[in-house]
């Protein structure tokens, strides 16, 4: 089995690292890469959708990024203990009609000893925004070091 450091039990430093690595992966919008951090039998709840297994996660992510265009995400550590991490996040995207959204949410993560995510529970709300209200303007991919975090942006 592959390991995905940092491994539990998490410290403040390793929990922050885990969150930033997840953010970086999701900002690639590459379902194959993102899915590698989940166990083969991972269990997800994303909004009202329930997924079981890494292949289902890949299919979900393909659908997601086919409709959520120019996706940019920031994740922030909320809490951690042992092998669990809670994060809050916000991402911006637009649909194929050009309507921009900021999606806000919380995730609860549970990891196995190898650092792979076994469970992911996400609650997410979408807020339509005007293009002028966008706050994430970096080029596609990883959020640049030094870019404001969610708390600094007032989210």
CNS distance restraints for C-alpha pairs under 8 A (distance, minus, plus):
assign (resid   1 and name CA) (resid 114 and name CA) 7.92 0.50 0.50
assign (resid   2 and name CA) (resid 114 and name CA) 7.13 0.50 0.50
assign (resid   3 and name CA) (resid 114 and name CA) 4.59 0.50 0.50
assign (resid   3 and name CA) (resid 115 and name CA) 5.86 0.50 0.50
assign (resid   3 and name CA) (resid 116 and name CA) 6.85 0.50 0.50
assign (resid   4 and name CA) (resid  37 and name CA) 6.71 0.50 0.50
assign (resid   4 and name CA) (resid 114 and name CA) 6.18 0.50 0.50
assign (resid   4 and name CA) (resid 115 and name CA) 4.76 0.50 0.50
assign (resid   4 and name CA) (resid 116 and name CA) 5.97 0.50 0.50
assign (resid   5 and name CA) (resid  18 and name CA) 7.75 0.50 0.50
assign (resid   5 and name CA) (resid 114 and name CA) 7.47 0.50 0.50
assign (resid   5 and name CA) (resid 115 and name CA) 5.74 0.50 0.50
assign (resid   6 and name CA) (resid  10 and name CA) 7.67 0.50 0.50
assign (resid   6 and name CA) (resid  14 and name CA) 5.87 0.50 0.50
assign (resid   6 and name CA) (resid  15 and name CA) 7.81 0.50 0.50
assign (resid   6 and name CA) (resid  17 and name CA) 7.24 0.50 0.50
assign (resid   6 and name CA) (resid  18 and name CA) 6.33 0.50 0.50
assign (resid   6 and name CA) (resid 115 and name CA) 6.47 0.50 0.50
assign (resid   7 and name CA) (resid  14 and name CA) 7.84 0.50 0.50
assign (resid   7 and name CA) (resid 113 and name CA) 6.53 0.50 0.50
assign (resid   7 and name CA) (resid 114 and name CA) 6.20 0.50 0.50
assign (resid   7 and name CA) (resid 115 and name CA) 4.66 0.50 0.50
assign (resid   8 and name CA) (resid  82 and name CA) 6.10 0.50 0.50
assign (resid   8 and name CA) (resid  83 and name CA) 4.92 0.50 0.50
assign (resid   8 and name CA) (resid 111 and name CA) 7.27 0.50 0.50
assign (resid   8 and name CA) (resid 112 and name CA) 7.65 0.50 0.50
assign (resid   8 and name CA) (resid 113 and name CA) 6.20 0.50 0.50
assign (resid   8 and name CA) (resid 114 and name CA) 7.90 0.50 0.50
assign (resid   8 and name CA) (resid 115 and name CA) 6.45 0.50 0.50
assign (resid   9 and name CA) (resid  81 and name CA) 7.27 0.50 0.50
assign (resid   9 and name CA) (resid  82 and name CA) 4.30 0.50 0.50
assign (resid   9 and name CA) (resid  83 and name CA) 5.19 0.50 0.50
assign (resid  10 and name CA) (resid  14 and name CA) 5.53 0.50 0.50
assign (resid  10 and name CA) (resid  15 and name CA) 5.43 0.50 0.50
assign (resid  10 and name CA) (resid  80 and name CA) 7.16 0.50 0.50
assign (resid  10 and name CA) (resid  81 and name CA) 6.68 0.50 0.50
assign (resid  10 and name CA) (resid  82 and name CA) 5.69 0.50 0.50
assign (resid  10 and name CA) (resid  83 and name CA) 6.43 0.50 0.50
assign (resid  10 and name CA) (resid  84 and name CA) 7.95 0.50 0.50
assign (resid  11 and name CA) (resid  15 and name CA) 5.85 0.50 0.50
assign (resid  11 and name CA) (resid  80 and name CA) 7.99 0.50 0.50
assign (resid  12 and name CA) (resid  16 and name CA) 6.20 0.50 0.50
assign (resid  12 and name CA) (resid  80 and name CA) 7.70 0.50 0.50
assign (resid  13 and name CA) (resid  17 and name CA) 6.28 0.50 0.50
assign (resid  14 and name CA) (resid  18 and name CA) 6.08 0.50 0.50
assign (resid  15 and name CA) (resid  19 and name CA) 6.27 0.50 0.50
assign (resid  15 and name CA) (resid  77 and name CA) 7.28 0.50 0.50
assign (resid  15 and name CA) (resid  80 and name CA) 6.87 0.50 0.50
assign (resid  15 and name CA) (resid  85 and name CA) 6.95 0.50 0.50
assign (resid  16 and name CA) (resid  20 and name CA) 6.25 0.50 0.50
assign (resid  16 and name CA) (resid  76 and name CA) 7.87 0.50 0.50
assign (resid  16 and name CA) (resid  77 and name CA) 6.14 0.50 0.50
assign (resid  17 and name CA) (resid  21 and name CA) 6.11 0.50 0.50
assign (resid  18 and name CA) (resid  22 and name CA) 6.23 0.50 0.50
assign (resid  19 and name CA) (resid  23 and name CA) 6.23 0.50 0.50
assign (resid  19 and name CA) (resid  75 and name CA) 6.58 0.50 0.50
assign (resid  19 and name CA) (resid  76 and name CA) 6.77 0.50 0.50
assign (resid  19 and name CA) (resid  77 and name CA) 6.40 0.50 0.50
assign (resid  19 and name CA) (resid  87 and name CA) 7.50 0.50 0.50
assign (resid  20 and name CA) (resid  24 and name CA) 6.07 0.50 0.50
assign (resid  20 and name CA) (resid  75 and name CA) 7.04 0.50 0.50
assign (resid  20 and name CA) (resid  76 and name CA) 7.89 0.50 0.50
assign (resid  21 and name CA) (resid  25 and name CA) 6.17 0.50 0.50
assign (resid  22 and name CA) (resid  26 and name CA) 6.19 0.50 0.50
assign (resid  22 and name CA) (resid  34 and name CA) 7.91 0.50 0.50
assign (resid  23 and name CA) (resid  27 and name CA) 6.14 0.50 0.50
assign (resid  23 and name CA) (resid  73 and name CA) 6.65 0.50 0.50
assign (resid  23 and name CA) (resid  74 and name CA) 6.33 0.50 0.50
assign (resid  23 and name CA) (resid  75 and name CA) 5.83 0.50 0.50
assign (resid  23 and name CA) (resid 142 and name CA) 7.87 0.50 0.50
assign (resid  24 and name CA) (resid  28 and name CA) 6.70 0.50 0.50
assign (resid  24 and name CA) (resid 141 and name CA) 7.40 0.50 0.50
assign (resid  24 and name CA) (resid 142 and name CA) 5.20 0.50 0.50
assign (resid  24 and name CA) (resid 143 and name CA) 7.15 0.50 0.50
assign (resid  25 and name CA) (resid  29 and name CA) 7.33 0.50 0.50
assign (resid  25 and name CA) (resid  30 and name CA) 7.64 0.50 0.50
assign (resid  25 and name CA) (resid  33 and name CA) 6.92 0.50 0.50
assign (resid  25 and name CA) (resid  34 and name CA) 5.54 0.50 0.50
assign (resid  25 and name CA) (resid 142 and name CA) 7.94 0.50 0.50
assign (resid  26 and name CA) (resid  30 and name CA) 7.24 0.50 0.50
assign (resid  26 and name CA) (resid  34 and name CA) 6.11 0.50 0.50
assign (resid  26 and name CA) (resid  73 and name CA) 7.46 0.50 0.50
assign (resid  27 and name CA) (resid  71 and name CA) 7.23 0.50 0.50
assign (resid  27 and name CA) (resid  72 and name CA) 6.15 0.50 0.50
assign (resid  27 and name CA) (resid  73 and name CA) 6.24 0.50 0.50
assign (resid  27 and name CA) (resid 140 and name CA) 7.42 0.50 0.50
assign (resid  27 and name CA) (resid 141 and name CA) 5.05 0.50 0.50
assign (resid  27 and name CA) (resid 142 and name CA) 5.74 0.50 0.50
assign (resid  27 and name CA) (resid 143 and name CA) 7.70 0.50 0.50
assign (resid  28 and name CA) (resid 140 and name CA) 7.65 0.50 0.50
assign (resid  28 and name CA) (resid 141 and name CA) 5.11 0.50 0.50
assign (resid  28 and name CA) (resid 142 and name CA) 6.97 0.50 0.50
assign (resid  29 and name CA) (resid  34 and name CA) 7.71 0.50 0.50
assign (resid  29 and name CA) (resid  61 and name CA) 7.94 0.50 0.50
assign (resid  29 and name CA) (resid  65 and name CA) 6.67 0.50 0.50
assign (resid  29 and name CA) (resid  71 and name CA) 7.85 0.50 0.50
assign (resid  29 and name CA) (resid 141 and name CA) 7.96 0.50 0.50
assign (resid  30 and name CA) (resid  34 and name CA) 6.14 0.50 0.50
assign (resid  31 and name CA) (resid  35 and name CA) 5.86 0.50 0.50
assign (resid  31 and name CA) (resid  57 and name CA) 7.86 0.50 0.50
assign (resid  31 and name CA) (resid  58 and name CA) 5.11 0.50 0.50
assign (resid  31 and name CA) (resid  59 and name CA) 7.77 0.50 0.50
assign (resid  31 and name CA) (resid  61 and name CA) 5.50 0.50 0.50
assign (resid  31 and name CA) (resid  62 and name CA) 6.18 0.50 0.50
assign (resid  32 and name CA) (resid  36 and name CA) 6.72 0.50 0.50
assign (resid  32 and name CA) (resid  58 and name CA) 6.41 0.50 0.50
assign (resid  33 and name CA) (resid  37 and name CA) 7.92 0.50 0.50
assign (resid  35 and name CA) (resid  54 and name CA) 6.08 0.50 0.50
assign (resid  35 and name CA) (resid  57 and name CA) 6.48 0.50 0.50
assign (resid  35 and name CA) (resid  58 and name CA) 6.05 0.50 0.50
assign (resid  36 and name CA) (resid  54 and name CA) 7.85 0.50 0.50
assign (resid  37 and name CA) (resid 115 and name CA) 7.84 0.50 0.50
assign (resid  37 and name CA) (resid 116 and name CA) 5.23 0.50 0.50
assign (resid  37 and name CA) (resid 117 and name CA) 6.16 0.50 0.50
assign (resid  38 and name CA) (resid  42 and name CA) 5.91 0.50 0.50
assign (resid  38 and name CA) (resid  54 and name CA) 6.43 0.50 0.50
assign (resid  38 and name CA) (resid 116 and name CA) 5.12 0.50 0.50
assign (resid  38 and name CA) (resid 117 and name CA) 4.54 0.50 0.50
assign (resid  38 and name CA) (resid 118 and name CA) 6.24 0.50 0.50
assign (resid  39 and name CA) (resid  53 and name CA) 7.35 0.50 0.50
assign (resid  39 and name CA) (resid  54 and name CA) 6.58 0.50 0.50
assign (resid  39 and name CA) (resid 116 and name CA) 5.61 0.50 0.50
assign (resid  39 and name CA) (resid 117 and name CA) 5.88 0.50 0.50
assign (resid  39 and name CA) (resid 118 and name CA) 5.58 0.50 0.50
assign (resid  40 and name CA) (resid  53 and name CA) 5.33 0.50 0.50
assign (resid  40 and name CA) (resid  54 and name CA) 4.94 0.50 0.50
assign (resid  40 and name CA) (resid  55 and name CA) 7.81 0.50 0.50
assign (resid  41 and name CA) (resid  52 and name CA) 6.24 0.50 0.50
assign (resid  41 and name CA) (resid  53 and name CA) 4.22 0.50 0.50
assign (resid  41 and name CA) (resid  54 and name CA) 6.36 0.50 0.50
assign (resid  41 and name CA) (resid 118 and name CA) 7.23 0.50 0.50
assign (resid  42 and name CA) (resid  52 and name CA) 5.79 0.50 0.50
assign (resid  42 and name CA) (resid  53 and name CA) 4.83 0.50 0.50
assign (resid  42 and name CA) (resid  54 and name CA) 6.22 0.50 0.50
assign (resid  42 and name CA) (resid 117 and name CA) 6.82 0.50 0.50
assign (resid  42 and name CA) (resid 118 and name CA) 4.64 0.50 0.50
assign (resid  42 and name CA) (resid 119 and name CA) 5.78 0.50 0.50
assign (resid  42 and name CA) (resid 120 and name CA) 7.90 0.50 0.50
assign (resid  43 and name CA) (resid  50 and name CA) 7.55 0.50 0.50
assign (resid  43 and name CA) (resid  51 and name CA) 5.87 0.50 0.50
assign (resid  43 and name CA) (resid  52 and name CA) 4.76 0.50 0.50
assign (resid  43 and name CA) (resid  53 and name CA) 6.40 0.50 0.50
assign (resid  43 and name CA) (resid 118 and name CA) 6.29 0.50 0.50
assign (resid  43 and name CA) (resid 119 and name CA) 4.90 0.50 0.50
assign (resid  43 and name CA) (resid 120 and name CA) 6.43 0.50 0.50
assign (resid  44 and name CA) (resid  49 and name CA) 7.97 0.50 0.50
assign (resid  44 and name CA) (resid  50 and name CA) 5.60 0.50 0.50
assign (resid  44 and name CA) (resid  51 and name CA) 4.96 0.50 0.50
assign (resid  44 and name CA) (resid  52 and name CA) 6.41 0.50 0.50
assign (resid  44 and name CA) (resid 119 and name CA) 5.83 0.50 0.50
assign (resid  44 and name CA) (resid 120 and name CA) 4.77 0.50 0.50
assign (resid  44 and name CA) (resid 121 and name CA) 5.70 0.50 0.50
assign (resid  44 and name CA) (resid 122 and name CA) 7.85 0.50 0.50
assign (resid  45 and name CA) (resid  49 and name CA) 5.67 0.50 0.50
assign (resid  45 and name CA) (resid  50 and name CA) 4.57 0.50 0.50
assign (resid  45 and name CA) (resid  51 and name CA) 6.42 0.50 0.50
assign (resid  45 and name CA) (resid 120 and name CA) 6.36 0.50 0.50
assign (resid  45 and name CA) (resid 121 and name CA) 4.70 0.50 0.50
assign (resid  45 and name CA) (resid 122 and name CA) 5.91 0.50 0.50
assign (resid  46 and name CA) (resid  50 and name CA) 6.41 0.50 0.50
assign (resid  46 and name CA) (resid  51 and name CA) 7.94 0.50 0.50
assign (resid  46 and name CA) (resid 120 and name CA) 7.88 0.50 0.50
assign (resid  46 and name CA) (resid 121 and name CA) 6.19 0.50 0.50
assign (resid  46 and name CA) (resid 122 and name CA) 4.82 0.50 0.50
assign (resid  46 and name CA) (resid 123 and name CA) 6.48 0.50 0.50
assign (resid  46 and name CA) (resid 124 and name CA) 7.74 0.50 0.50
assign (resid  47 and name CA) (resid 122 and name CA) 6.04 0.50 0.50
assign (resid  47 and name CA) (resid 123 and name CA) 5.18 0.50 0.50
assign (resid  47 and name CA) (resid 124 and name CA) 5.91 0.50 0.50
assign (resid  51 and name CA) (resid  56 and name CA) 6.01 0.50 0.50
assign (resid  51 and name CA) (resid  57 and name CA) 6.67 0.50 0.50
assign (resid  52 and name CA) (resid  56 and name CA) 6.17 0.50 0.50
assign (resid  52 and name CA) (resid  57 and name CA) 7.52 0.50 0.50
assign (resid  53 and name CA) (resid  57 and name CA) 6.51 0.50 0.50
assign (resid  54 and name CA) (resid  58 and name CA) 6.33 0.50 0.50
assign (resid  55 and name CA) (resid  59 and name CA) 6.36 0.50 0.50
assign (resid  56 and name CA) (resid  60 and name CA) 6.12 0.50 0.50
assign (resid  57 and name CA) (resid  61 and name CA) 6.13 0.50 0.50
assign (resid  58 and name CA) (resid  62 and name CA) 6.23 0.50 0.50
assign (resid  59 and name CA) (resid  63 and name CA) 6.40 0.50 0.50
assign (resid  60 and name CA) (resid  64 and name CA) 6.09 0.50 0.50
assign (resid  61 and name CA) (resid  65 and name CA) 6.12 0.50 0.50
assign (resid  62 and name CA) (resid  66 and name CA) 6.08 0.50 0.50
assign (resid  63 and name CA) (resid  67 and name CA) 6.59 0.50 0.50
assign (resid  64 and name CA) (resid  68 and name CA) 5.90 0.50 0.50
assign (resid  65 and name CA) (resid  69 and name CA) 6.31 0.50 0.50
assign (resid  65 and name CA) (resid  71 and name CA) 7.58 0.50 0.50
assign (resid  67 and name CA) (resid  95 and name CA) 5.93 0.50 0.50
assign (resid  67 and name CA) (resid  96 and name CA) 6.97 0.50 0.50
assign (resid  68 and name CA) (resid  93 and name CA) 5.48 0.50 0.50
assign (resid  68 and name CA) (resid  94 and name CA) 5.82 0.50 0.50
assign (resid  68 and name CA) (resid  95 and name CA) 5.73 0.50 0.50
assign (resid  69 and name CA) (resid  93 and name CA) 5.39 0.50 0.50
assign (resid  69 and name CA) (resid  94 and name CA) 5.19 0.50 0.50
assign (resid  69 and name CA) (resid  95 and name CA) 5.97 0.50 0.50
assign (resid  69 and name CA) (resid  96 and name CA) 7.31 0.50 0.50
assign (resid  70 and name CA) (resid  92 and name CA) 7.69 0.50 0.50
assign (resid  70 and name CA) (resid  93 and name CA) 5.33 0.50 0.50
assign (resid  70 and name CA) (resid  94 and name CA) 6.56 0.50 0.50
assign (resid  70 and name CA) (resid 140 and name CA) 7.23 0.50 0.50
assign (resid  71 and name CA) (resid  91 and name CA) 6.79 0.50 0.50
assign (resid  71 and name CA) (resid  92 and name CA) 5.67 0.50 0.50
assign (resid  71 and name CA) (resid  93 and name CA) 4.53 0.50 0.50
assign (resid  71 and name CA) (resid  94 and name CA) 7.52 0.50 0.50
assign (resid  71 and name CA) (resid 140 and name CA) 7.86 0.50 0.50
assign (resid  72 and name CA) (resid  91 and name CA) 5.37 0.50 0.50
assign (resid  72 and name CA) (resid  92 and name CA) 5.36 0.50 0.50
assign (resid  72 and name CA) (resid  93 and name CA) 6.66 0.50 0.50
assign (resid  72 and name CA) (resid 136 and name CA) 6.51 0.50 0.50
assign (resid  72 and name CA) (resid 140 and name CA) 7.29 0.50 0.50
assign (resid  72 and name CA) (resid 141 and name CA) 7.72 0.50 0.50
assign (resid  72 and name CA) (resid 143 and name CA) 7.96 0.50 0.50
assign (resid  73 and name CA) (resid  89 and name CA) 7.21 0.50 0.50
assign (resid  73 and name CA) (resid  90 and name CA) 5.99 0.50 0.50
assign (resid  73 and name CA) (resid  91 and name CA) 4.13 0.50 0.50
assign (resid  73 and name CA) (resid  92 and name CA) 6.63 0.50 0.50
assign (resid  73 and name CA) (resid 143 and name CA) 7.86 0.50 0.50
assign (resid  74 and name CA) (resid  89 and name CA) 5.61 0.50 0.50
assign (resid  74 and name CA) (resid  90 and name CA) 5.67 0.50 0.50
assign (resid  74 and name CA) (resid  91 and name CA) 6.19 0.50 0.50
assign (resid  74 and name CA) (resid 143 and name CA) 7.62 0.50 0.50
assign (resid  74 and name CA) (resid 149 and name CA) 7.00 0.50 0.50
assign (resid  74 and name CA) (resid 150 and name CA) 6.77 0.50 0.50
assign (resid  75 and name CA) (resid  87 and name CA) 6.52 0.50 0.50
assign (resid  75 and name CA) (resid  88 and name CA) 5.89 0.50 0.50
assign (resid  75 and name CA) (resid  89 and name CA) 4.29 0.50 0.50
assign (resid  75 and name CA) (resid  90 and name CA) 6.77 0.50 0.50
assign (resid  75 and name CA) (resid 150 and name CA) 7.45 0.50 0.50
assign (resid  76 and name CA) (resid  87 and name CA) 5.50 0.50 0.50
assign (resid  76 and name CA) (resid  88 and name CA) 5.43 0.50 0.50
assign (resid  76 and name CA) (resid  89 and name CA) 6.02 0.50 0.50
assign (resid  76 and name CA) (resid 149 and name CA) 7.25 0.50 0.50
assign (resid  76 and name CA) (resid 150 and name CA) 6.70 0.50 0.50
assign (resid  77 and name CA) (resid  85 and name CA) 7.49 0.50 0.50
assign (resid  77 and name CA) (resid  86 and name CA) 6.38 0.50 0.50
assign (resid  77 and name CA) (resid  87 and name CA) 4.61 0.50 0.50
assign (resid  77 and name CA) (resid  88 and name CA) 6.60 0.50 0.50
assign (resid  78 and name CA) (resid  85 and name CA) 7.65 0.50 0.50
assign (resid  78 and name CA) (resid  86 and name CA) 5.32 0.50 0.50
assign (resid  78 and name CA) (resid  87 and name CA) 4.78 0.50 0.50
assign (resid  78 and name CA) (resid  88 and name CA) 6.24 0.50 0.50
assign (resid  79 and name CA) (resid  85 and name CA) 5.90 0.50 0.50
assign (resid  79 and name CA) (resid  86 and name CA) 5.06 0.50 0.50
assign (resid  79 and name CA) (resid  87 and name CA) 6.90 0.50 0.50
assign (resid  80 and name CA) (resid  84 and name CA) 5.57 0.50 0.50
assign (resid  80 and name CA) (resid  85 and name CA) 4.29 0.50 0.50
assign (resid  80 and name CA) (resid  86 and name CA) 6.05 0.50 0.50
assign (resid  81 and name CA) (resid  85 and name CA) 6.63 0.50 0.50
assign (resid  83 and name CA) (resid 110 and name CA) 5.87 0.50 0.50
assign (resid  83 and name CA) (resid 111 and name CA) 5.37 0.50 0.50
assign (resid  83 and name CA) (resid 112 and name CA) 7.04 0.50 0.50
assign (resid  83 and name CA) (resid 113 and name CA) 7.82 0.50 0.50
assign (resid  84 and name CA) (resid 108 and name CA) 7.30 0.50 0.50
assign (resid  84 and name CA) (resid 109 and name CA) 5.53 0.50 0.50
assign (resid  84 and name CA) (resid 110 and name CA) 4.57 0.50 0.50
assign (resid  84 and name CA) (resid 111 and name CA) 6.37 0.50 0.50
assign (resid  85 and name CA) (resid 108 and name CA) 6.04 0.50 0.50
assign (resid  85 and name CA) (resid 109 and name CA) 5.18 0.50 0.50
assign (resid  85 and name CA) (resid 110 and name CA) 6.68 0.50 0.50
assign (resid  86 and name CA) (resid 106 and name CA) 7.25 0.50 0.50
assign (resid  86 and name CA) (resid 107 and name CA) 5.70 0.50 0.50
assign (resid  86 and name CA) (resid 108 and name CA) 4.54 0.50 0.50
assign (resid  86 and name CA) (resid 109 and name CA) 6.16 0.50 0.50
assign (resid  87 and name CA) (resid 106 and name CA) 5.66 0.50 0.50
assign (resid  87 and name CA) (resid 107 and name CA) 5.27 0.50 0.50
assign (resid  87 and name CA) (resid 108 and name CA) 6.59 0.50 0.50
assign (resid  88 and name CA) (resid 104 and name CA) 7.69 0.50 0.50
assign (resid  88 and name CA) (resid 105 and name CA) 5.68 0.50 0.50
assign (resid  88 and name CA) (resid 106 and name CA) 4.29 0.50 0.50
assign (resid  88 and name CA) (resid 107 and name CA) 6.28 0.50 0.50
assign (resid  89 and name CA) (resid 104 and name CA) 5.87 0.50 0.50
assign (resid  89 and name CA) (resid 105 and name CA) 5.36 0.50 0.50
assign (resid  89 and name CA) (resid 106 and name CA) 6.20 0.50 0.50
assign (resid  89 and name CA) (resid 150 and name CA) 7.38 0.50 0.50
assign (resid  90 and name CA) (resid 102 and name CA) 6.58 0.50 0.50
assign (resid  90 and name CA) (resid 103 and name CA) 5.40 0.50 0.50
assign (resid  90 and name CA) (resid 104 and name CA) 4.40 0.50 0.50
assign (resid  90 and name CA) (resid 105 and name CA) 6.33 0.50 0.50
assign (resid  90 and name CA) (resid 150 and name CA) 7.45 0.50 0.50
assign (resid  90 and name CA) (resid 155 and name CA) 7.70 0.50 0.50
assign (resid  91 and name CA) (resid 102 and name CA) 5.54 0.50 0.50
assign (resid  91 and name CA) (resid 103 and name CA) 5.25 0.50 0.50
assign (resid  91 and name CA) (resid 104 and name CA) 6.73 0.50 0.50
assign (resid  92 and name CA) (resid 100 and name CA) 7.11 0.50 0.50
assign (resid  92 and name CA) (resid 101 and name CA) 5.59 0.50 0.50
assign (resid  92 and name CA) (resid 102 and name CA) 4.47 0.50 0.50
assign (resid  92 and name CA) (resid 103 and name CA) 6.32 0.50 0.50
assign (resid  92 and name CA) (resid 134 and name CA) 7.26 0.50 0.50
assign (resid  92 and name CA) (resid 136 and name CA) 7.03 0.50 0.50
assign (resid  93 and name CA) (resid 100 and name CA) 5.66 0.50 0.50
assign (resid  93 and name CA) (resid 101 and name CA) 5.50 0.50 0.50
assign (resid  93 and name CA) (resid 102 and name CA) 6.70 0.50 0.50
assign (resid  94 and name CA) (resid  98 and name CA) 5.63 0.50 0.50
assign (resid  94 and name CA) (resid  99 and name CA) 5.20 0.50 0.50
assign (resid  94 and name CA) (resid 100 and name CA) 4.10 0.50 0.50
assign (resid  94 and name CA) (resid 101 and name CA) 5.89 0.50 0.50
assign (resid  95 and name CA) (resid  99 and name CA) 5.57 0.50 0.50
assign (resid  95 and name CA) (resid 100 and name CA) 6.73 0.50 0.50
assign (resid  99 and name CA) (resid 128 and name CA) 7.11 0.50 0.50
assign (resid  99 and name CA) (resid 129 and name CA) 7.53 0.50 0.50
assign (resid  99 and name CA) (resid 130 and name CA) 7.44 0.50 0.50
assign (resid  99 and name CA) (resid 131 and name CA) 7.82 0.50 0.50
assign (resid 100 and name CA) (resid 128 and name CA) 5.90 0.50 0.50
assign (resid 100 and name CA) (resid 129 and name CA) 5.38 0.50 0.50
assign (resid 100 and name CA) (resid 130 and name CA) 6.12 0.50 0.50
assign (resid 100 and name CA) (resid 131 and name CA) 6.00 0.50 0.50
assign (resid 101 and name CA) (resid 126 and name CA) 6.25 0.50 0.50
assign (resid 101 and name CA) (resid 127 and name CA) 5.38 0.50 0.50
assign (resid 101 and name CA) (resid 128 and name CA) 4.33 0.50 0.50
assign (resid 101 and name CA) (resid 129 and name CA) 5.17 0.50 0.50
assign (resid 101 and name CA) (resid 130 and name CA) 7.90 0.50 0.50
assign (resid 102 and name CA) (resid 126 and name CA) 5.84 0.50 0.50
assign (resid 102 and name CA) (resid 127 and name CA) 5.27 0.50 0.50
assign (resid 102 and name CA) (resid 128 and name CA) 6.46 0.50 0.50
assign (resid 102 and name CA) (resid 129 and name CA) 6.61 0.50 0.50
assign (resid 103 and name CA) (resid 124 and name CA) 6.49 0.50 0.50
assign (resid 103 and name CA) (resid 125 and name CA) 5.46 0.50 0.50
assign (resid 103 and name CA) (resid 126 and name CA) 4.23 0.50 0.50
assign (resid 103 and name CA) (resid 127 and name CA) 6.06 0.50 0.50
assign (resid 104 and name CA) (resid 124 and name CA) 5.53 0.50 0.50
assign (resid 104 and name CA) (resid 125 and name CA) 5.34 0.50 0.50
assign (resid 104 and name CA) (resid 126 and name CA) 6.43 0.50 0.50
assign (resid 104 and name CA) (resid 127 and name CA) 7.95 0.50 0.50
assign (resid 105 and name CA) (resid 122 and name CA) 6.89 0.50 0.50
assign (resid 105 and name CA) (resid 123 and name CA) 5.35 0.50 0.50
assign (resid 105 and name CA) (resid 124 and name CA) 4.18 0.50 0.50
assign (resid 105 and name CA) (resid 125 and name CA) 6.28 0.50 0.50
assign (resid 106 and name CA) (resid 122 and name CA) 5.71 0.50 0.50
assign (resid 106 and name CA) (resid 123 and name CA) 5.47 0.50 0.50
assign (resid 106 and name CA) (resid 124 and name CA) 6.74 0.50 0.50
assign (resid 107 and name CA) (resid 120 and name CA) 6.66 0.50 0.50
assign (resid 107 and name CA) (resid 121 and name CA) 5.42 0.50 0.50
assign (resid 107 and name CA) (resid 122 and name CA) 4.37 0.50 0.50
assign (resid 107 and name CA) (resid 123 and name CA) 6.56 0.50 0.50
assign (resid 108 and name CA) (resid 119 and name CA) 7.81 0.50 0.50
assign (resid 108 and name CA) (resid 120 and name CA) 5.72 0.50 0.50
assign (resid 108 and name CA) (resid 121 and name CA) 5.20 0.50 0.50
assign (resid 108 and name CA) (resid 122 and name CA) 6.66 0.50 0.50
assign (resid 109 and name CA) (resid 117 and name CA) 6.67 0.50 0.50
assign (resid 109 and name CA) (resid 118 and name CA) 7.66 0.50 0.50
assign (resid 109 and name CA) (resid 119 and name CA) 5.70 0.50 0.50
assign (resid 109 and name CA) (resid 120 and name CA) 4.80 0.50 0.50
assign (resid 109 and name CA) (resid 121 and name CA) 6.76 0.50 0.50
assign (resid 110 and name CA) (resid 117 and name CA) 5.70 0.50 0.50
assign (resid 110 and name CA) (resid 118 and name CA) 5.65 0.50 0.50
assign (resid 110 and name CA) (resid 119 and name CA) 5.10 0.50 0.50
assign (resid 110 and name CA) (resid 120 and name CA) 6.73 0.50 0.50
assign (resid 111 and name CA) (resid 115 and name CA) 5.50 0.50 0.50
assign (resid 111 and name CA) (resid 116 and name CA) 5.32 0.50 0.50
assign (resid 111 and name CA) (resid 117 and name CA) 4.29 0.50 0.50
assign (resid 111 and name CA) (resid 118 and name CA) 5.33 0.50 0.50
assign (resid 111 and name CA) (resid 119 and name CA) 7.13 0.50 0.50
assign (resid 112 and name CA) (resid 116 and name CA) 5.59 0.50 0.50
assign (resid 112 and name CA) (resid 117 and name CA) 6.42 0.50 0.50
assign (resid 112 and name CA) (resid 118 and name CA) 6.33 0.50 0.50
assign (resid 129 and name CA) (resid 133 and name CA) 6.11 0.50 0.50
assign (resid 129 and name CA) (resid 134 and name CA) 7.39 0.50 0.50
assign (resid 130 and name CA) (resid 134 and name CA) 7.19 0.50 0.50
assign (resid 138 and name CA) (resid 143 and name CA) 6.62 0.50 0.50
assign (resid 138 and name CA) (resid 144 and name CA) 7.17 0.50 0.50
assign (resid 143 and name CA) (resid 147 and name CA) 6.88 0.50 0.50
assign (resid 148 and name CA) (resid 152 and name CA) 5.59 0.50 0.50
assign (resid 148 and name CA) (resid 153 and name CA) 6.25 0.50 0.50
assign (resid 149 and name CA) (resid 153 and name CA) 6.31 0.50 0.50
assign (resid 150 and name CA) (resid 154 and name CA) 6.30 0.50 0.50
assign (resid 150 and name CA) (resid 155 and name CA) 5.28 0.50 0.50
assign (resid 151 and name CA) (resid 155 and name CA) 5.82 0.50 0.50
